[in-house]
C-alpha cells in the first residue's frame, strides 16, 4: 500500500517526480543516449528505437510499441 502525503501525493510518486526518465534508462543498463534516442537494450534492440523526453517524464519504444511515464 502506498502512503499518502498531506497533499495526497504518494511517496513513490514524489520520488519519481524527482528522477529523470533518462536517469532510470541509464541505471537499468541503457547506453549513453544520442540526443533523446537510444536502443531498447532490454529486448536486444540495436537501433535508436527508444525516445526519451525528460521534460515531459515519458518514454516510447517505437519498435516494441510501448511506452509510459
Buried (B, 14 or more C-beta within 10 A) or exposed (E): EEEEEEEEEEEEEEEEEEEEBBEBBBEEEBEEBEEBEBBBBEEEBEEBBBBBBBEEBEBBBBBEEEBEE
